[in-house]
Amino acid sequence: MNKPAATALFHPRNRHQGRYDFAALTAAHPPLADKVRPNGYGELSVDFADPHAVLLLNQALLKLFYNLNWQLPEGYLTPPVPGRADYIHALADLLASDNGGVLPRDLDVMDIGCGANCIYPLIGHAEYGWRFTGTDISADAVNAASQIVASNPGLQRAIRLRRQKQESAIFAGVVHKNERYHAVLCNPPFHASAADAAAGSQRKVRNLGLSRQAPLNFGGQHNELWCDGGERAFIGRMIDESVALGDRIVWFTSLVSRKEHLPELRDRLKAHDAYQVRIVDMAQGQKQSRFIAWTFLPPATRAQRLAR
């Protein structure tokens, strides 16, 4: 059997280059060992259709590379740590472009929809020392994320969590009066409905060459997976609400899974007179991804905010 072709690298600063070192991972997190076995190419791996194996793998990655203790309640989406780290590093590059090329530290960042996993604040603080405010509409998710923060010494001073109590709002109610942020990041719900999410789950099953019924998206609460109108509607609302905060937040960013949504999002930002819009492309293995970034501030003001 031929081995898979070599894939594109992660961001150069991403710690997760190359193949997984399962000896190091199982040493860092012994429960993973029971899930490691040779794959069809004779190399050690885990069954990526097994939600528990994927959870243990990501727990091991966070422990080995960031010395983080990380527990996730059953039924929640397990984020792939290497791909999530790429967004953080690419965002750091964007901010560095306004900071004379210097990677900025001592920043305040907001994560819209941090989820129970709290993954972006964890990695962003570990890599760059950024302070985070994580928001989520689910009280259970906020409670779970709070337990992760509490289980890691020192994080309570760096990561604060807020529940978004207004179901139709994104920023209102969670950005407090006179607060300023250097950046916002977001991984919006992808699907437009529960049926759409279920169909996506079955496509993943087929892509993995499996015949058995898989759990929905291999885990995930409905607000993690879908919202009315999907990511296009969510980011559209985010854009509309960002106008009122354009002088208090330097860069707004969001992942965009479907590149065909970009023209409409660009047009919406143009209608709101965004000063600058950027599309930042990323590659994680064979997967291509991107985020859209926009600001209402001119370069001189951005540089001044980042220099403080």
DRENFIKOL-761248 format. One line per 10 residues: number of its first residue (from 1); their letters; for each residue x, y, z of N, C-alpha, C. Coordinates in steps of 0.1 Angstrom, whole numbers. Layout:
N
NUM> a> X:Y:Z:X:Y:Z:X:Y:Z | ...
# end
This chain:
308
1> mnkpaatalf> 8:-12:0:0:0:0:9:12:0 | 6:22:-9:13:34:-9:10:43:2 | 20:51:7:18:60:18:11:73:12 | 4:80:20:-2:93:15:9:102:11 | 6:111:1:15:121:-3:18:131:8 | 30:137:7:34:147:17:24:159:16 | 21:165:27:11:175:28:18:189:31 | 11:199:29:16:213:31:19:214:46 | 29:223:49:33:225:63:23:235:70 | 23:234:83:16:244:91:24:257:91
11> hprnrhqgry> 18:267:98:25:280:99:39:277:105 | 50:284:101:63:281:105:65:281:120 | 57:289:128:59:289:142:50:278:149 | 42:271:142:34:261:147:42:250:153 | 40:246:165:48:235:172:45:221:166 | 35:220:158:29:207:155:33:203:141 | 46:205:137:50:202:124:53:186:123 | 52:181:111:55:167:109:45:157:115 | 49:145:116:40:134:121:40:134:136 | 29:129:142:28:129:156:39:120:162
21> dfaaltaahp> 45:124:173:55:116:180:47:109:191 | 43:97:188:34:90:198:41:86:210 | 54:83:209:62:80:222:62:92:231 | 64:103:226:64:115:235:50:118:240 | 40:117:231:26:120:235:21:111:245 | 24:98:244:19:88:254:26:90:267 | 39:94:266:46:97:279:40:109:286 | 36:119:278:30:131:285:16:128:290 | 9:119:283:-5:116:286:-7:101:285 | -4:93:295:-5:78:294:-18:72:289
31> pladkvrpng> -30:78:292:-42:72:288:-43:71:272 | -35:79:265:-36:78:251:-30:65:246 | -22:59:253:-15:47:248:-24:36:244 | -36:34:250:-45:24:247:-52:26:233 | -51:38:228:-57:41:215:-47:41:203 | -34:39:206:-24:40:196:-21:26:190 | -22:25:177:-19:12:170:-15:15:156 | -9:5:149:-5:7:135:-17:10:126 | -15:19:117:-26:21:107:-23:13:95 | -31:15:84:-29:7:72:-16:9:65
41> ygelsvdfad> -8:19:69:5:21:63:16:16:72 | 12:9:83:22:4:93:28:14:102 | 22:26:103:27:37:112:17:38:123 | 23:42:135:15:44:146:5:56:144 | -8:54:149:-18:64:147:-29:61:157 | -40:69:156:-52:66:163:-63:65:153 | -75:60:157:-87:60:149:-93:73:150 | -92:81:139:-98:95:140:-113:95:139 | -119:83:137:-134:82:138:-139:79:152 | -129:77:161:-132:74:175:-131:87:183
51> phavlllnqa> -143:93:187:-142:105:194:-134:105:206 | -133:94:214:-125:93:226:-110:93:223 | -107:87:212:-93:87:208:-88:101:204 | -97:108:196:-94:121:192:-92:131:204 | -101:129:214:-100:137:227:-87:134:234 | -83:121:235:-71:118:242:-59:123:235 | -59:123:221:-48:128:213:-46:143:216 | -57:151:216:-56:165:218:-53:169:232 | -57:161:242:-53:163:255:-37:161:256 | -32:151:249:-18:148:250:-10:159:243
61> llklfynlnw> -15:165:232:-9:176:225:-8:188:234 | -19:191:241:-19:203:250:-10:201:262 | -9:189:267:0:186:278:15:186:274 | 18:180:262:32:179:258:37:193:254 | 30:200:246:35:212:240:33:225:248 | 22:225:256:19:237:264:17:235:279 | 20:222:283:18:219:297:5:223:303 | -6:220:296:-19:224:300:-27:211:303 | -35:212:314:-45:202:318:-58:206:311 | -64:196:304:-75:200:296:-86:188:296
71> qlpegyltpp> -97:191:301:-108:182:301:-120:188:294 | -127:179:287:-139:184:279:-151:175:282 | -162:181:286:-174:173:289:-178:165:277 | -184:153:279:-189:145:269:-199:152:260 | -198:150:247:-208:156:238:-204:169:231 | -192:174:236:-187:187:230:-177:184:219 | -176:193:210:-167:192:199:-152:193:203 | -144:183:199:-130:183:202:-123:190:191 | -116:202:194:-109:209:184:-96:203:180 | -92:203:168:-79:198:164:-68:209:168
81> vpgradyiha> -60:206:178:-51:216:183:-42:222:172 | -35:214:164:-26:220:154:-32:231:145 | -45:228:140:-51:238:132:-55:250:139 | -60:248:152:-63:260:160:-51:269:162 | -40:263:164:-28:270:167:-24:279:154 | -27:274:142:-24:281:130:-31:295:130 | -44:295:134:-51:307:134:-44:317:143 | -40:313:155:-34:321:165:-21:327:159 | -13:319:152:0:324:147:-3:333:135 | -12:330:127:-15:339:115:-21:353:120
91> ladllasdng> -29:352:131:-34:365:137:-22:373:143 | -13:366:149:-1:373:154:7:380:143 | 8:374:131:14:380:120:7:392:115 | -6:391:115:-15:403:111:-12:415:120 | -12:412:133:-9:423:143:5:428:142 | 14:419:139:28:423:137:30:433:126 | 21:431:116:22:440:104:19:455:107 | 12:457:119:10:471:123:20:475:135 | 29:466:137:38:468:149:53:467:144 | 55:472:132:69:472:127:75:458:125
101> gvlprdldvm> 66:448:123:71:435:121:74:427:134 | 72:433:145:75:427:158:62:420:163 | 64:407:167:52:400:172:48:406:185 | 36:410:186:31:418:198:27:408:209 | 31:412:221:27:406:233:19:416:242 | 14:412:253:7:422:262:-5:428:255 | -13:419:249:-24:424:241:-37:418:248 | -48:425:244:-62:420:249:-69:415:237 | -74:403:237:-80:397:226:-94:391:230 | -104:392:222:-117:386:225:-119:374:216
111> digcganciy> -124:363:222:-127:351:214:-142:349:214 | -149:351:203:-163:350:202:-167:335:200 | -174:330:209:-178:316:209:-166:307:213 | -161:309:225:-149:302:229:-152:287:232 | -165:284:234:-169:270:236:-165:264:249 | -168:252:251:-163:245:264:-149:242:263 | -143:242:251:-129:238:250:-119:250:253 | -123:262:251:-115:274:254:-101:274:247 | -101:268:235:-88:264:229:-80:276:224 | -87:286:218:-79:298:213:-73:306:225
121> plighaeygw> -80:309:236:-74:315:247:-62:308:253 | -63:294:254:-53:286:259:-40:287:251 | -41:285:238:-30:286:229:-24:300:228 | -33:310:226:-29:323:224:-21:329:236 | -26:325:248:-18:329:260:-5:322:261 | -5:309:258:7:301:259:18:305:250 | 14:309:238:23:313:227:28:328:228 | 19:336:232:22:351:231:19:359:243 | 14:352:254:11:359:266:-1:368:265 | -9:367:255:-21:375:253:-31:373:264
131> rftgtdisad> -38:383:268:-50:382:277:-62:380:269 | -71:372:274:-83:368:266:-96:371:274 | -106:375:266:-120:374:271:-127:365:262 | -132:354:267:-139:344:259:-154:345:262 | -162:345:251:-176:346:253:-183:333:247 | -194:330:252:-202:319:246:-217:321:250 | -226:316:242:-240:317:245:-245:306:254 | -237:296:256:-241:284:264:-235:286:278 | -244:285:288:-239:286:302:-231:273:305 | -235:262:300:-227:249:302:-213:250:297
141> avnaasqiva> -212:256:285:-199:258:278:-190:267:286 | -196:278:291:-188:288:299:-183:281:312 | -192:273:318:-188:266:331:-177:256:328 | -178:249:317:-168:239:314:-154:246:311 | -155:257:303:-143:264:301:-137:270:313 | -145:275:322:-141:280:335:-133:269:343 | -138:257:343:-131:246:350:-117:243:344 | -116:245:330:-103:243:324:-93:254:329 | -98:266:329:-90:277:333:-85:276:348 | -95:271:356:-92:270:371:-82:258:373
151> snpglqrair> -82:249:364:-73:237:366:-59:239:362 | -56:251:357:-42:254:352:-37:267:360 | -28:265:369:-23:277:377:-19:289:368 | -24:300:372:-20:313:366:-29:317:355 | -38:308:350:-46:312:338:-58:321:342 | -62:321:355:-73:329:359:-70:344:358 | -57:347:358:-53:362:356:-53:365:342 | -53:355:333:-51:358:319:-63:356:310 | -73:348:315:-84:344:307:-97:346:316 | -106:355:311:-119:357:317:-129:352:308
161> lrrqkqesai> -140:348:313:-151:342:305:-164:349:308 | -172:351:297:-185:358:299:-195:351:290 | -207:349:296:-218:344:289:-225:354:281 | -228:351:268:-236:360:259:-250:357:262 | -258:365:269:-271:362:273:-282:367:263 | -277:375:253:-286:379:242:-284:370:230 | -294:362:227:-292:351:217:-290:357:203 | -295:369:200:-293:374:187:-281:384:186 | -274:386:197:-263:395:197:-249:388:197 | -239:395:192:-226:390:192:-217:397:202
171> fagvvhkner> -216:411:200:-208:419:209:-216:426:220 | -228:429:218:-236:436:228:-237:428:240 | -234:434:252:-235:427:264:-223:420:269 | -213:418:260:-201:411:264:-189:420:263 | -190:431:254:-180:441:254:-184:452:263 | -178:454:275:-182:463:285:-178:477:281 | -185:487:288:-182:501:285:-168:504:287 | -162:511:278:-148:516:278:-138:506:276 | -142:493:274:-132:483:271:-126:484:257 | -114:481:255:-107:481:242:-100:468:240
181> yhavlcnppf> -100:463:228:-93:451:224:-84:453:212 | -73:446:212:-65:447:200:-70:438:189 | -77:427:192:-82:418:182:-94:410:187 | -102:406:177:-113:396:179:-110:385:170 | -112:373:175:-112:361:166:-125:353:169 | -128:345:159:-141:337:159:-140:325:150 | -145:314:155:-147:302:146:-162:300:146 | -169:306:136:-184:306:137:-190:293:134 | -202:290:138:-209:278:134:-210:277:119 | -207:265:114:-205:263:100:-219:261:93
191> hasaadaaag> -227:252:99:-239:248:92:-251:257:94 | -260:257:85:-272:265:85:-284:259:93 | -283:246:95:-294:239:102:-289:226:108 | -298:220:116:-294:207:122:-293:196:111 | -302:197:101:-302:187:90:-289:189:82 | -285:201:80:-272:204:73:-260:198:80 | -260:200:94:-250:195:102:-249:179:101 | -261:173:102:-262:158:101:-256:153:88 | -260:160:77:-254:156:64:-239:158:63 | -234:168:69:-220:170:69:-213:159:77
201> sqrkvrnlgl> -219:155:88:-213:144:96:-212:131:87 | -222:128:80:-222:116:72:-212:117:60 | -210:129:55:-199:131:45:-186:128:51 | -184:132:63:-171:129:70:-169:114:72 | -180:107:75:-179:92:76:-175:86:63 | -181:91:52:-177:85:39:-163:88:35 | -159:101:38:-145:105:35:-135:96:43 | -138:92:54:-129:83:62:-130:68:58 | -139:66:48:-141:52:44:-148:43:53 | -157:48:61:-164:41:71:-178:38:67
211> srqaplnfgg> -184:27:72:-197:24:69:-207:25:81 | -201:27:92:-209:28:104:-214:42:106 | -225:43:113:-231:56:117:-222:63:127 | -218:75:124:-210:82:133:-218:92:141 | -213:96:153:-220:106:161:-220:119:153 | -229:128:155:-230:141:148:-217:148:149 | -211:150:137:-198:157:136:-188:152:146 | -189:139:150:-180:133:160:-180:141:173 | -191:146:177:-193:154:189:-197:168:185 | -202:175:195:-205:189:192:-220:192:196
221> qhnelwcdgg> -221:203:204:-234:208:207:-240:216:195 | -253:218:195:-259:224:183:-253:238:180 | -251:246:191:-246:260:189:-231:260:184 | -224:248:186:-211:248:180:-211:245:165 | -222:238:161:-222:233:147:-230:241:138 | -241:247:142:-250:254:133:-257:265:139 | -261:275:131:-270:286:135:-278:289:123 | -289:296:125:-297:300:113:-289:308:103 | -289:303:91:-281:310:80:-267:306:80 | -262:298:89:-248:293:89:-238:304:90
231> erafigrmid> -225:301:86:-214:310:89:-216:323:82 | -222:323:70:-224:335:62:-233:345:70 | -244:340:76:-252:349:84:-246:354:96 | -238:344:103:-232:348:116:-221:359:113 | -213:357:104:-202:367:101:-208:380:96 | -219:379:89:-226:391:85:-231:399:97 | -237:392:107:-241:399:119:-229:405:126 | -219:397:126:-206:402:133:-201:415:126 | -201:415:113:-197:427:106:-206:439:109 | -219:437:109:-229:448:112:-226:453:126
241> esvalgdriv> -225:445:136:-223:449:149:-209:456:152 | -199:452:143:-186:457:146:-185:472:143 | -193:477:135:-193:492:132:-193:500:144 | -201:497:153:-203:505:166:-190:504:174 | -182:494:172:-170:492:181:-157:495:173 | -159:501:161:-147:502:152:-136:511:158 | -139:519:168:-128:528:174:-123:521:187 | -128:510:191:-124:503:203:-117:490:201 | -118:484:189:-112:472:186:-104:473:173 | -91:470:174:-82:472:163:-85:464:150
251> wftslvsrke> -86:450:152:-88:441:141:-100:431:145 | -109:430:137:-120:420:138:-116:408:128 | -117:396:133:-113:385:124:-123:373:126 | -125:365:116:-133:353:117:-129:343:106 | -128:331:110:-126:320:100:-138:320:90 | -135:317:78:-145:315:67:-142:302:61 | -151:292:63:-149:279:58:-151:278:43 | -161:285:38:-165:285:24:-160:298:17 | -150:296:8:-145:308:2:-155:315:-7 | -165:308:-11:-175:314:-20:-183:325:-12
261> hlpelrdrlk> -182:325:1:-189:335:9:-181:348:9 | -168:348:5:-160:360:7:-165:372:-1 | -169:371:-14:-173:383:-21:-185:390:-14 | -194:383:-9:-206:389:-2:-201:396:11 | -192:390:18:-187:396:31:-179:408:28 | -171:408:17:-163:420:13:-173:431:9 | -183:428:2:-193:438:-2:-199:444:11 | -202:436:20:-208:441:33:-199:450:40 | -186:447:40:-177:455:47:-174:468:40 | -175:468:26:-173:480:18:-185:489:21
271> ahdayqvriv> -197:483:22:-209:492:25:-208:498:39 | -201:492:48:-199:498:61:-186:507:62 | -180:509:51:-168:518:51:-156:512:59 | -154:499:59:-142:494:66:-130:500:60 | -120:504:68:-108:510:63:-100:500:55 | -99:488:60:-91:478:53:-97:464:56 | -96:456:45:-101:442:46:-90:433:41 | -87:422:48:-77:413:44:-82:398:45 | -78:390:35:-81:376:36:-67:369:38 | -67:362:49:-54:355:53:-56:340:51
281> dmaqgqkqsr> -48:335:41:-49:321:38:-40:313:47 | -45:301:50:-37:291:59:-39:277:53 | -29:269:56:-29:255:51:-26:246:63 | -35:236:66:-32:226:76:-32:213:69 | -21:207:66:-20:195:59:-26:197:45 | -35:189:41:-42:190:28:-53:200:28 | -57:204:40:-69:213:41:-64:228:39 | -72:235:31:-70:249:30:-80:257:38 | -76:267:45:-85:275:53:-81:289:52 | -89:298:58:-87:312:57:-94:320:68
291> fiawtflppa> -90:332:71:-99:340:79:-99:354:72 | -111:361:74:-113:374:70:-110:384:81 | -103:395:78:-100:404:89:-103:418:84 | -109:426:93:-112:440:89:-110:450:100 | -107:462:97:-105:472:107:-111:485:102 | -115:494:111:-120:507:108:-110:518:111 | -98:514:115:-88:523:119:-77:525:109 | -71:537:107:-60:539:98:-47:533:104 | -37:530:96:-25:524:100:-18:531:112 | -18:544:112:-11:551:123:-18:549:136
301> traqrlar> -31:548:136:-38:546:149:-36:532:153 | -36:522:144:-34:508:147:-20:506:154 | -10:513:148:3:511:153:4:517:167 | -2:528:169:-2:535:182:-9:526:193 | -20:519:189:-27:511:199:-18:498:202 | -11:493:192:-3:481:194:10:484:202 | 14:496:201:27:500:208:25:502:222 | 13:503:227:11:506:241:13:494:250
# end
